[in-house]
Amino acid sequence: MKQHQYRPDALIEVLHRAQKLFGYLDTNLLLHIAQRLKLPPSRVYGVATFYHFFSLAPKGIHSCVVCLGTACYVKQAAQLLSCLENATGIKAGETTADGQLSLMTARCLGACGIAPTVVFDEQLEGHQTLERVTQRLKSCLSASRP
């Protein structure tokens, strides 16, 4: 915040930096930012919840993002998401209790030509099937276990 001279118009940059430092934006951190930038807490919370790249909860070691854009949805992305939810025991937007995996959705990943697409640990994978996502999920989770 000091770098931006505590300017209220630097809110997004401050939130990015805070998330990079702390991993996510908890309530106390949002309140601190609001106080230091002299902004209403509702504005800070509104910005943090509006943009999908901000997280208000800790994220898992691994991440899985299912695209639900039109092309992916038509090619059964909802079934892929359901399969992943059943396999992990969590819903989209949640993280497993052991902190291993965060399951998320995206409106569009911009890879419509290879729909349906899923991003595992920042690696875009196209032409996904139930078998492929299940196998990728297993390999992703087994790689992080001793």
C-alpha positions as CSV (number, residue, x, y, z in Angstrom):
1,M,0.0,0.0,0.0
2,K,2.9,2.3,0.7
3,Q,4.2,1.7,-2.8
4,H,0.9,3.1,-4.1
5,Q,0.9,5.9,-1.6
6,Y,-2.3,4.5,0.1
7,R,-4.3,5.7,-3.0
8,P,-7.9,4.3,-3.1
9,D,-7.6,3.9,-6.9
10,A,-4.8,1.3,-6.3
11,L,-7.2,-1.1,-4.7
12,I,-6.9,-3.9,-7.3
13,E,-3.1,-3.7,-7.3
14,V,-3.1,-3.9,-3.5
15,L,-5.5,-6.9,-3.4
16,H,-3.3,-8.7,-6.0
17,R,-0.2,-8.1,-3.9
18,A,-2.0,-9.1,-0.7
19,Q,-3.2,-12.4,-2.2
20,K,0.3,-13.1,-3.6
21,L,1.7,-12.6,-0.1
22,F,-0.9,-14.4,2.0
23,G,-2.4,-16.9,-0.6
24,Y,-5.9,-15.6,-0.2
25,L,-7.9,-12.6,1.1
26,D,-9.4,-13.3,4.5
27,T,-11.9,-10.9,6.2
28,N,-9.4,-9.4,8.6
29,L,-7.0,-8.6,5.7
30,L,-9.9,-7.0,3.6
31,L,-10.8,-4.9,6.6
32,H,-7.2,-3.8,7.1
33,I,-6.9,-2.8,3.4
34,A,-10.2,-0.9,3.6
35,Q,-8.9,1.0,6.7
36,R,-5.5,1.8,5.2
37,L,-6.9,3.0,1.9
38,K,-9.7,4.8,3.6
39,L,-12.4,2.9,1.7
40,P,-15.7,1.4,2.9
41,P,-15.2,-2.3,3.7
42,S,-18.2,-3.0,1.4
43,R,-16.3,-1.6,-1.6
44,V,-13.1,-3.7,-0.9
45,Y,-15.2,-6.8,-0.4
46,G,-17.2,-6.0,-3.6
47,V,-14.1,-5.8,-5.7
48,A,-12.6,-8.9,-4.1
49,T,-15.7,-10.9,-4.9
50,F,-16.4,-9.5,-8.3
51,Y,-13.1,-10.6,-9.9
52,H,-12.7,-14.4,-10.2
53,F,-8.9,-14.3,-9.6
54,F,-9.3,-13.2,-6.0
55,S,-9.9,-16.0,-3.4
56,L,-11.5,-15.5,0.0
57,A,-10.5,-18.9,1.2
58,P,-7.3,-20.9,1.1
59,K,-6.7,-22.8,-2.2
60,G,-5.6,-26.4,-2.5
61,I,-2.1,-27.5,-3.5
62,H,-3.6,-28.6,-6.8
63,S,-6.3,-26.8,-8.9
64,C,-8.8,-28.0,-11.4
65,V,-10.9,-25.6,-13.5
66,V,-13.7,-26.9,-15.7
67,C,-14.8,-24.6,-18.5
68,L,-18.5,-24.2,-18.7
69,G,-18.5,-21.9,-21.8
70,T,-21.0,-22.7,-24.5
71,A,-18.8,-24.9,-26.6
72,C,-17.6,-26.9,-23.6
73,Y,-21.1,-27.1,-22.1
74,V,-22.5,-28.5,-25.4
75,K,-19.8,-31.1,-25.3
76,Q,-20.8,-32.4,-21.9
77,A,-18.6,-30.2,-19.6
78,A,-21.4,-30.3,-16.9
79,Q,-21.0,-34.1,-16.8
80,L,-17.2,-33.7,-16.4
81,L,-17.8,-31.3,-13.5
82,S,-20.3,-33.7,-11.9
83,C,-17.8,-36.6,-12.2
84,L,-15.1,-34.5,-10.6
85,E,-17.4,-33.4,-7.8
86,N,-18.4,-37.0,-7.1
87,A,-14.8,-38.2,-7.2
88,T,-13.5,-35.5,-4.8
89,G,-16.6,-35.1,-2.5
90,I,-16.6,-31.3,-3.0
91,K,-18.6,-28.9,-5.1
92,A,-17.2,-26.3,-7.6
93,G,-15.7,-23.4,-5.6
94,E,-14.6,-25.6,-2.7
95,T,-11.3,-27.2,-1.6
96,T,-10.9,-30.7,-0.3
97,A,-10.6,-31.0,3.5
98,D,-7.0,-32.2,3.2
99,G,-6.1,-29.1,1.2
100,Q,-5.0,-31.1,-1.8
101,L,-7.5,-29.8,-4.5
102,S,-9.5,-26.8,-5.3
103,L,-12.3,-27.4,-7.9
104,M,-13.4,-24.4,-9.9
105,T,-15.3,-23.4,-13.0
106,A,-14.8,-20.8,-15.6
107,R,-17.2,-19.1,-17.9
108,C,-14.9,-19.5,-20.9
109,L,-11.2,-20.5,-21.3
110,G,-11.1,-19.4,-24.9
111,A,-10.2,-22.8,-26.2
112,C,-13.5,-23.6,-27.8
113,G,-11.8,-25.5,-30.7
114,I,-10.7,-28.3,-28.3
115,A,-13.8,-28.4,-26.1
116,P,-14.5,-29.6,-23.5
117,T,-11.5,-28.2,-21.7
118,V,-10.2,-28.6,-18.2
119,V,-7.2,-26.9,-16.6
120,F,-5.2,-29.0,-14.1
121,D,-2.6,-27.1,-12.2
122,E,-2.5,-24.4,-14.9
123,Q,-2.1,-26.8,-17.7
124,L,-4.9,-26.6,-20.3
125,E,-6.2,-30.0,-21.5
126,G,-8.7,-30.3,-24.3
127,H,-11.0,-32.9,-25.7
128,Q,-11.7,-34.2,-22.2
129,T,-13.7,-37.3,-21.4
130,L,-15.0,-38.7,-18.2
131,E,-12.1,-41.3,-18.3
132,R,-9.5,-38.6,-19.0
133,V,-10.5,-36.3,-16.2
134,T,-10.7,-39.2,-13.7
135,Q,-7.3,-40.4,-14.7
136,R,-5.8,-36.9,-14.6
137,L,-7.3,-36.3,-11.2
138,K,-5.9,-39.5,-9.8
139,S,-2.4,-38.8,-11.2
140,C,-2.6,-35.2,-9.9
141,L,-3.5,-36.3,-6.4
142,S,-1.2,-39.2,-6.2
143,A,1.8,-37.1,-7.3
144,S,1.4,-35.0,-4.1
145,R,1.2,-37.8,-1.7
146,P,4.3,-39.4,-0.2
